[in-house]
Amino acid sequence: PTVKYGMIQNTGYLRIIQFTPETPARVQEAIDFFKKSSYANMIIDLRDNPGGLITSVVEIADKFIDEGPIVSTKSRIAFENSVFNAKKENTVVRDIPIVVLINRGSASASEILSGALKDNHLAYLVGKRTYGKGSVQQVIPLTETEEIKLTMARYYTPSDTNIDKIGIPPDLEAGYPDFTEDDEKAYLELIKSNAVDEYVEAHPGMGEPEIAACAAELKKTYNLDERLLRRLVRVKAVRTQSSRLYDLDYDVQLNKALEILNTTADFKKLVASTKTLHELQDEAEQSAAGEKKAVSSK
């Protein structure tokens, strides 16, 4: 499936895995489900989504954006340039607080959707800076075993900004703590020991209390964050079941998104206060020019 969805209390949680021809219909299915479930707000999870078809992401963005450009492509040849505009009659989500989750694995079409929602002040971005693939490429075969990938054009967000090799920064940075050398050593020792596998095999049918107890016991030998230990045990314990839609115990970024949605008194004001990608890039260029001038003056 390219889309997974469900409710987290009154929040509609939509995870888009990739943008294919089937994805827009699956997204609409999710939105219909959220409406029937009386959702109050929405999370769009684009983490580790590598992208896909531009037509797919445009159709999805059009469900949220009333009018104006969603994305434009610019080539070296002017007549090859194109603009994909939103149409008001296609909009099905209005006046709903939206948080978009992004990370380093969010690329290409994921950046088109997150950039379009950000530039239109329709969503608040949480996570880590995206990958930065703002180019349109075509694979051209040369022989039976050789081919070249040719960049034909570049993507531009609604604020006329190209994010190629730059990425999209979140409005709020949130992530997992980096491993220290001691953490890495303890983690490798744990994996090599097979302690998690052995414990789970000896205790079939583990629930959350048993998972927590196992993590607490493991921590006595392997000094790692208990949340990570619970995650490792949980993955092994439920490996024969269908994969979970989300893991609130472990997922720092998802919890931060829920916190923002549930505690922000005026979400519209929060989103309106964020800067477009064009404004952010202008600030970065001015800052770089100021630093360069300061260095040269010395």
PAZAPA-4460 file (N, C-alpha, C; in steps of 0.05 Angstrom, whole numbers, plus 32768, in hexadecimal, padded with zeros to 4 digits):
% residues 298
    n_x    n_y    n_z   ca_x   ca_y   ca_z    c_x    c_y    c_z   seq   type   mol
   8011   7FE8   8000   8000   8000   8000   8011   8019   8000     1      P     A
   8008   802D   7FF2   8018   8047   7FF1   800E   805A   8007     2      T     A
   7FF8   8053   8013   7FEC   8065   8028   7FE3   8054   803F     3      V     A
   7FE8   805D   8058   7FDD   8050   8070   7FD1   8066   8081     4      K     A
   7FBB   8060   808F   7FAE   8075   809E   7F9E   806A   80B5     5      Y     A
   7F98   807B   80C8   7F88   8073   80E0   7F84   808B   80F1     6      G     A
   7F76   8088   8107   7F70   809E   811A   7F82   809A   8132     7      M     A
   7F8D   80B1   813C   7F9A   80B2   8156   7F89   80C5   8167     8      I     A
   7F76   80BA   8175   7F61   80CA   8183   7F52   80DB   816E     9      Q     A
   7F54   80F5   8170   7F45   8106   815C   7F56   810F   8145    10      N     A
   7F6E   8103   8142   7F81   810B   812D   7F81   80F6   8117    11      T     A
   7F7D   8100   80FE   7F80   80EE   80E7   7F9D   80EB   80E0    12      G     A
   7FA7   80D2   80E1   7FC3   80CD   80DB   7FC6   80C1   80BF    13      Y     A
   7FD3   80CF   80AD   7FD6   80C6   8091   7FF4   80C3   808A    14      L     A
   7FFB   80AA   8084   8017   80A5   807C   8018   809F   805F    15      R     A
   8026   80B0   8050   8029   80AB   8033   8044   809F   802E    16      I     A
   8045   8087   8024   805E   8078   8021   806C   807F   8006    17      I     A
   805C   8083   7FF1   8067   808A   7FD7   8051   8095   7FC6    18      Q     A
   8058   80A5   7FB2   8044   80B1   7FA0   8042   80A2   7F86    19      F     A
   802D   8092   7F83   8029   8082   7F6B   800E   808A   7F5F    20      T     A
   8006   807E   7F49   7FEB   8085   7F3D   7FD4   807F   7F50    21      P     A
   7FD7   806C   7F63   7FC2   8064   7F75   7FC1   8075   7F8E    22      E     A
   7FD6   8084   7F94   7FD8   8092   7FAD   7FC2   80A7   7FB1    23      T     A
   7FBB   80B8   7F9E   7FA6   80CC   7FA3   7F8B   80C0   7FAC    24      P     A
   7F84   80AA   7FA0   7F6A   809D   7FA7   7F6C   8092   7FC4    25      A     A
   7F83   8088   7FCB   7F87   807D   7FE6   7F87   8094   7FFB    26      R     A
   7F92   80AB   7FF3   7F91   80C2   8005   7F75   80CC   8009    27      V     A
   7F65   80CC   7FF3   7F49   80D4   7FF5   7F3A   80C1   8007    28      Q     A
   7F40   80A7   8005   7F34   8093   8016   7F3A   8099   8034    29      E     A
   7F52   80A1   8039   7F5A   80A8   8055   7F4B   80C1   805E    30      A     A
   7F49   80D6   804D   7F3C   80EE   8055   7F1E   80E9   805B    31      I     A
   7F11   80D8   804A   7EF5   80D1   804F   7EF2   80C3   806A    32      D     A
   7F05   80B1   8070   7F05   80A3   8089   7F08   80B7   80A1    33      F     A
   7F1A   80CA   809E   7F1E   80DE   80B3   7F05   80EE   80B8    34      F     A
   7EF8   80F6   80A2   7EDF   8106   80A5   7EC9   80F6   80B3    35      K     A
   7EC7   80DC   80AD   7EB3   80CC   80BA   7EB9   80C8   80D7    36      K     A
   7ED3   80C9   80DD   7EDD   80C6   80F9   7EDD   80E0   8108    37      S     A
   7ED3   80F6   80FC   7ED2   8110   8109   7EEE   811A   8112    38      S     A
   7F00   8119   80FF   7F1C   8122   8106   7F1D   8140   810B    39      Y     A
   7F2E   8148   811E   7F31   8165   8124   7F4A   8170   8117    40      A     A
   7F5D   815F   8111   7F76   8168   8105   7F83   8150   80F7    41      N     A
   7F9A   8155   80EB   7FA5   8141   80D9   7FC4   8141   80D9    42      M     A
   7FD0   812A   80D7   7FED   8127   80D4   7FF2   8119   80BA    43      I     A
   8003   8125   80A9   800B   8118   8090   8029   810F   8094    44      I     A
   802E   80F6   8094   8048   80EB   8099   8056   80E5   807F    45      D     A
   806A   80F5   8078   807A   80F2   805F   8096   80E8   8065    46      L     A
   809B   80DF   807C   80B6   80D6   8083   80BE   80BE   8073    47      R     A
   80D6   80BE   8068   80E1   80A8   8058   80D1   80A2   803F    48      D     A
   80C2   80B6   8036   80B4   80B4   801C   80C6   80BE   8006    49      N     A
   80CF   80AD   7FF4   80E3   80B5   7FE0   80D7   80C5   7FC9    50      P     A
   80BD   80C7   7FC7   80B1   80D7   7FB2   809F   80C6   7F9F    51      G     A
   80A1   80CC   7F85   8090   80BE   7F72   8087   80D0   7F5C    52      G     A
   806E   80CD   7F53   8064   80DC   7F3C   805B   80F8   7F43    53      L     A
   8063   810B   7F33   805B   8127   7F37   803D   812A   7F34    54      I     A
   8031   811B   7F22   8014   811D   7F1E   8005   8113   7F37    55      T     A
   8010   8100   7F44   8004   80F5   7F5D   8005   8109   7F73    56      S     A
   801C   8115   7F78   801E   8127   7F8E   800F   8141   7F89    57      V     A
   800D   814A   7F70   7FFD   8161   7F69   7FDF   815C   7F6F    58      V     A
   7FD6   8145   7F68   7FB9   813E   7F6D   7FB3   813E   7F8B    59      E     A
   7FC7   8134   7F9B   7FC3   8133   7FB8   7FC4   814F   7FC4    60      I     A
   7FD8   815F   7FBC   7FDA   817A   7FC6   7FC1   818B   7FBF    61      A     A
   7FB5   8185   7FA8   7F9D   8193   7FA0   7F85   818E   7FB2    62      D     A
   7F87   8179   7FC2   7F71   8174   7FD6   7F72   8187   7FED    63      K     A
   7F89   8194   7FF1   7F8D   81A6   8008   7F90   81C3   8000    64      F     A
   7F99   81C9   7FE8   7F9E   81E4   7FDF   7F88   81EF   7FCD    65      I     A
   7F7D   8206   7FD4   7F67   8211   7FC4   7F6E   821A   7FA9    66      D     A
   7F84   822A   7FA7   7F8B   8236   7F8E   7FA9   823D   7F8E    67      E     A
   7FB3   8244   7F76   7FCF   824C   7F73   7FE0   8234   7F6C    68      G     A
   7FFA   8239   7F67   800C   8224   7F5F   8012   8210   7F75    69      P     A
   8012   81F7   7F6E   801B   81E1   7F80   8038   81DD   7F7D    70      I     A
   8041   81DB   7F64   805D   81D8   7F5D   8061   81E0   7F40    71      V     A
   8078   81EA   7F3A   807F   81F1   7F1F   8099   81E4   7F17    72      S     A
   809D   81DE   7EFE   80B6   81D3   7EF5   80C2   81E6   7EE0    73      T     A
   80DC   81EB   7EE3   80EA   81FD   7ED2   8102   81EF   7EC4    74      K     A
   8103   81F2   7EAA   8118   81E5   7E9A   812A   81FB   7E8F    75      S     A
   813F   81F3   7E82   8150   8206   7E74   8141   8212   7E5C    76      R     A
   812E   8203   7E52   811E   820B   7E3B   8103   8215   7E45    77      I     A
   80FD   822E   7E40   80E6   823C   7E4B   80CB   822D   7E45    78      A     A
   80C8   8223   7E2C   80AE   8217   7E25   80AA   81FC   7E33    79      F     A
   80BE   81F1   7E40   80BB   81D8   7E4F   80B2   81DD   7E6C    80      E     A
   80B2   81F7   7E74   80A9   81FD   7E8F   808B   81F7   7E93    81      N     A
   8084   81EF   7EAB   8068   81E9   7EB0   8061   81F1   7ECD    82      S     A
   8047   81F7   7ED1   803D   81FE   7EEC   8024   81ED   7EF1    83      V     A
   8024   81E0   7F09   800E   81D0   7F11   7FFE   81E0   7F26    84      F     A
   7FE6   81E8   7F1F   7FD6   81F9   7F30   7FBF   81E9   7F3E    85      N     A
   7FB9   81F3   7F56   7FA2   81E7   7F65   7F88   81F2   7F5B    86      A     A
   7F73   81E1   7F5D   7F58   81EA   7F56   7F46   81E8   7F6E    87      K     A
   7F37   81FD   7F73   7F27   81FF   7F8B   7F13   81E8   7F8D    88      K     A
   7F08   81DF   7F76   7EF4   81CA   7F77   7EFF   81AF   7F80    89      E     A
   7F1A   81AC   7F7F   7F26   8193   7F87   7F2D   8192   7FA5    90      N     A
   7F2A   81A8   7FB3   7F32   81AA   7FCF   7F1E   819B   7FE1    91      T     A
   7F27   8188   7FF1   7F15   8179   8002   7F1B   817C   8020    92      V     A
   7F32   8188   8026   7F3A   818D   8042   7F3E   81AB   8046    93      V     A
   7F2E   81B7   8057   7F31   81D3   805D   7F2F   81D8   807B    94      R     A
   7F3E   81EC   8084   7F3D   81F4   80A0   7F42   81DE   80B4    95      D     A
   7F54   81CC   80AD   7F5C   81B6   80BF   7F79   81BA   80C6    96      I     A
   7F80   81BB   80E0   7F9D   81BD   80E7   7FAC   81A5   80DD    97      P     A
   7FC2   81AA   80CF   7FD2   8194   80C3   7FEF   8197   80CC    98      I     A
   7FFB   8180   80D5   8017   817F   80DA   8023   816A   80C6    99      V     A
   8039   8171   80B9   8046   815F   80A6   8060   8156   80B3   100      V     A
   8065   813C   80B3   807D   8130   80BE   8091   812C   80A7   101      L     A
   80A9   8136   80AA   80BE   8133   8095   80D8   812A   80A2   102      I     A
   80E9   811E   8091   8104   8118   809A   8117   8117   8082   103      N     A
   812F   810E   8087   8144   810D   8072   813C   80FA   805B   104      R     A
   812A   80E7   8060   8121   80D5   804C   8109   80DF   803C   105      G     A
   80FF   80F7   8042   80E9   8102   8032   80F5   8111   801A   106      S     A
   80EE   8107   8002   80FB   8112   7FEA   80E7   8116   7FD3   107      A     A
   80F0   8127   7FC0   80E2   812A   7FA7   80C4   8131   7FAB   108      S     A
   80B2   811F   7FA4   8095   8126   7FA6   808D   812C   7FC2   109      A     A
   809A   8120   7FD6   8095   8126   7FF2   809B   8143   7FF8   110      S     A
   80B0   814D   7FEC   80B8   8169   7FEF   80A5   817C   7FE0   111      E     A
   809A   8172   7FCA   8086   8183   7FBC   806E   8187   7FCD   112      I     A
   8064   8171   7FDA   804C   8174   7FEB   8052   8184   8004   113      L     A
   8067   817E   8012   806D   818D   802A   8073   81AA   8024   114      S     A
   8081   81B0   800E   8088   81CB   8006   806F   81DB   7FFE   115      G     A
   805C   81CE   7FF0   8044   81DB   7FE8   8032   81E2   8000   116      A     A
   8030   81D0   8013   8020   81D5   802B   802D   81EB   803C   117      L     A
   8047   81EA   803D   8056   81FE   804E   8053   821A   8041   118      K     A
   8058   821C   8027   8057   8237   801A   803B   8243   801A   119      D     A
   8027   8231   801C   800B   823B   801D   8001   823E   803A   120      N     A
   8014   823B   804D   800D   823E   806A   7FF5   822C   8071   121      H     A
   7FF6   8213   8068   7FE0   8200   806D   7FE9   81EA   8081   122      L     A
   8003   81E8   8086   800C   81D3   8097   8025   81DC   80A6   123      A     A
   802A   81CE   80BC   8041   81D3   80CD   8053   81BB   80CB   124      Y     A
   806D   81BF   80C4   807F   81A9   80BE   8090   81A3   80D7   125      L     A
   8091   8189   80DE   809F   817F   80F5   80B2   8168   80ED   126      V     A
   80CA   8168   80F7   80DD   8153   80F2   80F8   815D   80EC   127      G     A
   8103   8153   80D6   811E   815A   80CD   811E   8164   80B0   128      K     A
   8133   8172   80A8   8135   817D   808D   8132   8166   8078   129      R     A
   8124   816B   8063   8120   8157   804E   8139   8152   803D   130      T     A
   8137   813F   802B   814F   8137   801B   8159   814C   8009   131      Y     A
   8147   8159   7FFA   8150   816E   7FE7   8153   8164   7FCB   132      G     A
   813E   8158   7FC0   813E   814F   7FA4   8129   8160   7F95   133      K     A
   8132   8176   7F8A   8120   8188   7F7C   8124   8187   7F5E   134      G     A
   812A   8170   7F53   812F   816E   7F37   811D   815A   7F29   135      S     A
   8118   815F   7F0F   8108   814D   7EFE   811C   813F   7EEC   136      V     A
   811C   8124   7EEE   8130   8115   7EDF   8123   8100   7ECD   137      Q     A
   8131   80F9   7EB8   8128   80E5   7EA5   813F   80D2   7EA0   138      Q     A
   8138   80B8   7EA1   814D   80A3   7E9B   814D   809D   7E7D   139      V     A
   8164   80A0   7E71   8167   809B   7E54   8179   8083   7E4F   140      I     A
   816E   806E   7E43   817F   8056   7E3D   8194   805C   7E28   141      P     A
   81AC   8052   7E2C   81C1   8055   7E18   81C6   803A   7E0A   142      L     A
   81C8   8025   7E1A   81CB   800A   7E10   81B9   7FF8   7E20   143      T     A
   81BC   7FDE   7E1D   81AB   7FCB   7E2C   81B3   7FCC   7E4A   144      E     A
   81CB   7FD4   7E50   81D4   7FD3   7E6C   81DC   7FEF   7E77   145      T     A
   81DA   8003   7E66   81E3   801E   7E6F   81CD   8032   7E6A   146      E     A
   81CC   8046   7E7C   81B9   805C   7E79   81C4   8074   7E88   147      E     A
   81B8   808B   7E81   81BF   80A4   7E90   81A6   80B0   7E9C   148      I     A
   81AA   80BE   7EB1   8194   80CC   7EBE   8198   80EA   7EB9   149      K     A
   8186   80F6   7EAA   8189   8112   7EA1   8175   8123   7EB0   150      L     A
   8180   8139   7EBC   816F   814C   7ECA   8162   815E   7EB5   151      T     A
   8147   815E   7EB4   8139   816C   7E9F   812F   8188   7EA9   152      M     A
   8129   8189   7EC3   811E   81A2   7ECE   8121   81A1   7EEC   153      A     A
   8118   81B7   7EFA   8118   81B7   7F17   80FD   81BF   7F21   154      R     A
   80F6   81B4   7F39   80DD   81BB   7F46   80E0   81D5   7F55   155      Y     A
   80CA   81E4   7F55   80C9   81FD   7F65   80AF   81FD   7F75   156      Y     A
   80B1   8204   7F8E   809A   8204   7FA0   8088   821D   7F9A   157      T     A
   8071   821F   7FA6   805F   8237   7FA0   806D   8252   7FA5   158      P     A
   8080   8253   7FB7   808E   826D   7FBC   80A6   8270   7FA9   159      S     A
   80A6   8260   7F93   80BA   8261   7F7E   80D6   825B   7F89   160      D     A
   80D8   8245   7F98   80F1   823D   7FA4   80F8   8221   7F9C   161      T     A
   8111   821D   7F94   811B   8202   7F8E   812B   81F8   7FA6   162      N     A
   8125   81DF   7FAE   8132   81D5   7FC7   8146   81BF   7FC0   163      I     A
   814F   81BD   7FA7   8162   81A8   7F9F   817C   81AB   7FAE   164      D     A
   8184   8195   7FBB   819D   8193   7FCB   819C   81A5   7FE4   165      K     A
   8184   81B0   7FEA   8181   81C1   8001   816D   81B4   8015   166      I     A
   8156   81AB   800A   8142   819F   801A   812F   81B3   8027   167      G     A
   811B   81A9   8035   8107   81BA   8042   810B   81B8   8060   168      I     A
   8110   81CE   806E   8114   81CC   808B   80F8   81CA   8099   169      P     A
   80F7   81BC   80B0   80DE   81BB   80BE   80D9   81D6   80CD   170      P     A
   80C0   81DC   80D3   80B9   81F3   80E3   80C2   81ED   8100   171      D     A
   80C1   81D4   8108   80CA   81CC   8122   80DB   81B3   811F   172      L     A
   80F5   81B5   8126   8107   819E   8124   8102   818B   813B   173      E     A
   80FE   8172   8134   80FA   815D   8149   8107   8143   813E   174      A     A
   8115   8136   814F   8121   811D   8146   812A   810C   815E   175      G     A
   8138   80F7   8157   8141   80E4   816C   815E   80EC   8174   176      Y     A
   8165   80E8   818D   8180   80EF   8196   8195   80DE   8188   177      P     A
   81AB   80EA   8182   81C1   80DB   8175   81CD   80C7   8188   178      D     A
   81D7   80B1   817C   81E5   809D   818C   8201   80A8   8194   179      F     A
   8208   80A4   81AD   8224   80A9   81B5   8234   8090   81AF   180      T     A
   824E   8092   81B2   825F   807A   81AD   8258   8064   81C0   181      E     A
   8251   806A   81D9   8249   8056   81ED   822E   804A   81E5   182      D     A
   821C   805A   81DB   8202   8050   81D1   8206   803C   81BA   183      D     A
   8217   8044   81A8   821B   8033   8190   8227   8018   8199   184      E     A
   823A   801A   81AB   8247   8001   81B5   8233   7FEF   81C3   185      K     A
   8222   7FFB   81D4   820E   7FEB   81E2   81F9   7FDF   81CF   186      A     A
   81F2   7FEF   81BA   81DE   7FE6   81A7   81E9   7FCE   8197   187      Y     A
   8202   7FD0   818E   820E   7FBA   817F   8211   7FA1   8190   188      L     A
   8218   7FA4   81A9   821A   7F8D   81BC   81FF   7F80   81C0   189      E     A
   81EA   7F90   81C1   81CF   7F86   81C5   81C6   7F75   81AC   190      L     A
   81CB   7F80   8195   81C3   7F72   817C   81D2   7F58   8179   191      I     A
   81ED   7F58   817F   81FD   7F40   817C   81F5   7F2B   8191   192      K     A
   81EB   7F34   81A8   81E4   7F21   81BD   81CB   7F10   81B8   193      S     A
   81B9   7F1B   81A6   819F   7F0E   81A0   818E   7F0D   81B9   194      N     A
   8193   7F1F   81CC   8184   7F1F   81E5   8166   7F25   81E0   195      A     A
   8160   7F37   81CE   8145   7F3E   81C8   8136   7F26   81BC   196      V     A
   8142   7F1A   81A8   8135   7F03   819B   8130   7EEC   81AF   197      D     A
   8144   7EE7   81BF   8141   7ED1   81D2   812B   7ED6   81E7   198      E     A
   8129   7EEF   81F0   8115   7EF6   8204   80F9   7EF4   81F8   199      Y     A
   80F6   7EFF   81E0   80DC   7EFE   81D3   80D3   7EE1   81CD   200      V     A
   80E5   7ED1   81C4   80DF   7EB5   81BE   80D6   7EA6   81D8   201      E     A
   80E2   7EAE   81EE   80DC   7EA0   8208   80C2   7EAB   8214   202      A     A
   80B8   7EC1   820A   80A0   7ECE   8215   808C   7ED4   81FF   203      H     A
   8080   7EC1   81F3   806C   7EC6   81DD   8054   7ED6   81E7   204      P     A
   8048   7EE5   81D4   8030   7EF4   81DB   8036   7F0C   81ED   205      G     A
   804D   7F18   81EA   8054   7F2F   81FB   8042   7F47   81F5   206      M     A
   8039   7F54   820B   802A   7F6D   8209   803C   7F84   8212   207      G     A
   8031   7F9C   8213   8041   7FB4   821B   804E   7FB2   8236   208      E     A
   8040   7FA7   824B   804D   7FA4   8265   8065   7F92   8264   209      P     A
   8063   7F7C   8255   8079   7F69   8253   8090   7F75   8242   210      E     A
   8089   7F85   822E   809D   7F92   821D   80AD   7FA6   822E   211      I     A
   809F   7FB5   823F   80AC   7FC9   8251   80BE   7FBB   8265   212      A     A
   80B4   7FA5   8270   80C4   7F96   8283   80DE   7F8B   8277   213      A     A
   80DB   7F81   825E   80F3   7F77   8250   8107   7F8D   824B   214      C     A
   80FD   7FA5   8242   810F   7FBC   823D   811E   7FC4   8256   215      A     A
   810F   7FC4   826D   811C   7FCC   8286   8131   7FB8   828E   216      A     A
   812C   7F9F   8289   8140   7F8A   828F   8159   7F8D   827D   217      E     A
   8154   7F92   8263   816A   7F95   8250   817C   7FAE   8257   218      L     A
   816F   7FC2   8261   817E   7FDB   8268   8193   7FD6   827D   219      K     A
   818F   7FC2   828E   81A3   7FBC   82A3   81BE   7FB4   8297   220      K     A
   81BC   7FA8   827F   81D5   7F9F   8272   81DD   7FB1   825C   221      T     A
   81CA   7FBB   824D   81CF   7FCC   8236   81C4   7FE8   823C   222      Y     A
   81D5   7FFB   8241   81CC   8016   824A   81C2   8027   8233   223      N     A
   81AA   8020   8229   819E   802F   8213   8184   803B   821D   224      L     A
   817A   804F   820E   8160   805B   8215   814A   8045   8215   225      D     A
   813A   8045   822A   8126   8030   822D   8111   8031   8216   226      E     A
   810C   8049   820C   80F9   804C   81F6   8103   803C   81DE   227      R     A
   811D   803E   81D8   8129   802F   81C2   8128   8011   81C8   228      L     A
   812E   800A   81E0   812D   7FED   81E7   8111   7FE2   81E4   229      L     A
   80FD   7FF1   81ED   80E1   7FE8   81EA   80DA   7FE5   81CC   230      R     A
   80E4   7FF8   81BC   80DF   7FF7   819F   80EB   7FDD   8193   231      R     A
   8103   7FD6   819A   8111   7FBE   8190   8102   7FA5   8198   232      L     A
   80F9   7FA4   81B1   80EA   7F8D   81BB   80CF   7F8B   81AD   233      V     A
   80C2   7FA2   81AB   80A7   7FA3   819F   80A7   7F99   8182   234      R     A
   80BB   7FA2   8173   80BD   7F99   8157   80C0   7F7B   8155   235      V     A
   80D0   7F6F   8166   80D3   7F52   8166   80B9   7F44   8170   236      K     A
   80AC   7F50   8184   8095   7F43   8190   807D   7F42   817D   237      A     A
   807B   7F56   816C   8063   7F57   815A   806B   7F51   813D   238      V     A
   8082   7F44   8139   808B   7F40   811D   8079   7F2F   810D   239      R     A
   8069   7F1D   8119   8057   7F0C   810A   803C   7F19   8106   240      T     A
   8038   7F31   8111   801F   7F3F   810D   8022   7F54   80F7   241      Q     A
   800B   7F5F   80EF   800D   7F75   80DB   801B   7F8D   80E8   242      S     A
   802A   7F9C   80D8   803A   7FB2   80E2   8028   7FC8   80EE   243      S     A
   8031   7FD4   8103   8022   7FE9   8110   8022   8003   80FF   244      R     A
   800D   8011   8101   800B   802B   80F2   801E   803F   80FE   245      L     A
   8020   8040   8118   8031   8053   8126   803A   8047   8140   246      Y     A
   804F   8053   814C   8059   804A   8166   805D   8062   8178   247      D     A
   8048   8069   8187   8048   8081   8197   805D   8080   81AD   248      L     A
   8064   8068   81B6   8078   8066   81CB   8094   806E   81C1   249      D     A
   809A   8069   81A8   80B5   806E   819E   80B7   8087   818C   250      Y     A
   80A1   808D   817E   80A3   80A1   8169   80A2   80BE   8174   251      D     A
   80BA   80C9   8177   80BD   80E4   8183   80B0   80F9   8171   252      V     A
   80B4   80F7   8157   80A9   810C   8145   808B   810B   8143   253      Q     A
   807F   80F3   8143   8062   80F1   8142   8056   80FC   815C   254      L     A
   8063   80F7   8172   8059   8102   818C   805B   8120   818D   255      N     A
   8070   812B   8181   8073   8148   8180   805C   8154   816E   256      K     A
   8056   8147   8158   8041   8151   8147   8026   8151   8156   257      A     A
   8021   813B   8164   8008   813A   8173   8007   814F   8189   258      L     A
   801D   8154   8196   801F   8168   81AB   8018   8184   819F   259      E     A
   8023   818A   8188   801D   81A4   817B   8000   81A7   8175   260      I     A
   7FF4   8192   8169   7FD8   8193   8162   7FC6   8195   817A   261      L     A
   7FCD   8189   8190   7FBC   8188   81A7   7FBF   819F   81BB   262      N     A
   7FD6   81AD   81B8   7FDB   81C2   81CC   7FDC   81DF   81C0   263      T     A
   7FDC   81E1   81A5   7FDD   81FB   8199   7FC2   8208   8199   264      T     A
   7FBF   821F   81A6   7FA5   822C   81A9   7F9B   8237   818E   265      A     A
   7FAE   8243   817E   7FA6   824F   8165   7FB9   8243   814F   266      D     A
   7FB1   822D   8143   7FC2   8220   8130   7FC5   8230   8116   267      F     A
   7FB0   823E   810E   7FB2   824F   80F6   7FC7   8265   80FA   268      K     A
   7FC8   8270   8111   7FDC   8285   8117   7FF8   827A   8117   269      K     A
   7FFB   8261   8121   8015   8254   8122   801F   8250   8105   270      L     A
   800E   8245   80F4   8016   823F   80D8   801B   8259   80C9   271      V     A
   800A   826D   80CE   800D   8286   80C0   8028   8294   80C7   272      A     A
   8032   828E   80DE   804B   829B   80E7   8064   828E   80DB   273      S     A
   8061   8277   80CE   8078   8269   80C2   8080   8277   80A8   274      T     A
   8099   8273   80A1   80A3   8280   8089   80A3   826E   8071   275      K     A
   809E   8279   8059   809E   826A   8041   80BB   8261   803B   276      T     A
   80BE   824F   8029   80D9   8245   8022   80E9   825C   8014   277      L     A
   80DB   826D   8006   80E9   8283   7FF9   80F4   8296   800E   278      H     A
   80E4   829C   8023   80ED   82AD   8038   8105   82A1   8047   279      E     A
   8104   8287   804C   8119   827A   805A   8133   827A   804A   280      L     A
   8131   8275   8030   8149   8275   801F   8154   8292   801D   281      Q     A
   8143   82A6   801B   814D   82C2   801B   815C   82C8   8035   282      D     A
   8152   82BF   804B   815F   82C4   8065   817A   82B6   8065   283      E     A
   817B   829E   805B   8194   828E   805B   81A9   829C   804A   284      A     A
   81A1   82A6   8033   81B3   82B4   8020   81BD   82CE   802C   285      E     A
   81AC   82DD   803A   81B4   82F6   8046   81C7   82F1   805D   286      Q     A
   81C2   82DC   806C   81D3   82D4   8083   81EF   82CC   8079   287      S     A
   81EF   82BD   8063   8209   82B4   8057   8219   82CC   804C   288      A     A
   820A   82DF   8040   8217   82F6   8035   8222   8307   804C   289      A     A
   8213   8309   8062   821D   8319   8079   8236   830C   8085   290      G     A
   8237   82F2   8087   824E   82E4   8092   8266   82E8   8080   291      E     A
   8261   82E6   8066   8277   82EA   8053   8283   8306   8055   292      K     A
   8271   831A   8057   827A   8335   805A   828A   833A   8073   293      K     A
   8281   832D   8089   828E   8330   80A3   82AA   8324   80A2   294      A     A
   82AD   830D   8094   82C7   8300   8092   82DA   8311   8080   295      V     A
   82D0   831C   806A   82E1   832B   8058   82EA   8345   8065   296      S     A
   82D9   8350   8077   82E0   8369   8084   82F7   8366   8098   297      S     A
   82FA   834D   80A2   8310   8348   80B4   832B   8346   80A6   298      K     A
***
